[in-house]
Amino acid sequence: MEAGAASPAILGRMEFGEVLKWRRDVRHFSTESVSEELVAELITAAQYAPSVGFSQPWRFVRVDSAEARGKIRASFEAANLAAGQCYDAAGQSEYFRLKLAGLDRAPVQLAVFCDEDTGFGRGLGRQTMPECMEYSVVMAIYTLWLAAASLGLGVGWVSILNVEDVRQELDPPPSWRLIAYLCVGHPEQSSLEPELLREGWETRDPRASHVLVR
């Protein structure tokens, strides 16, 4: 370490803790635009995520066209309706009240894929757990998510989609597997509490902080 350089273990510890607390799954966005510079900063931040064997399998697709967004929104609507049918009448009322999509207003939308033919990493670490490729992409997504929170931006992960609909509309290479569809923008409001907790959909699991010792 260079003389006078601050220790990474100390530098920004408090600030990083605040970013962790403020990072939330955002469903309600303002219509304020996000600059291209900020979008590029988020994509760059994602590149610092760890990946199995340094395979770097994450691939991003910007979804900007109104036509593509409309078809993905339609896919969400169909999948969301089907998902709601899994609950009883009371549950359906709660479910549809959540308004799960930020697809209408989020200025930036990203489809994130795992390139199973990445060409990097030489297979290291994937022989017994090949799913680590997808886990690596999730790490990149979370890194982007934290970077967004540090910049005052929100991210929403839309998982209620038909994967084949997204593939058909975006036409990625055959080796790319869809991992996430992200909405990015300025949140209408910020909170230290997850929205699903605030809305009474779920409570905190007291077991989540348990550590077993064997």
PyMOL commands that set and color helices and strands:
alter all, ss='L'
color gray80, all
select helices_A, chain A and resi 13-22+36-46+52-54+66-84+89-97+132-150+163-170+195-198+206-209
alter helices_A, ss='H'
color red, helices_A
select strands_A, chain A and resi 58-62+108-115+154-157+176-185
alter strands_A, ss='S'
color yellow, strands_A
deselect
rebuild
show_as cartoon
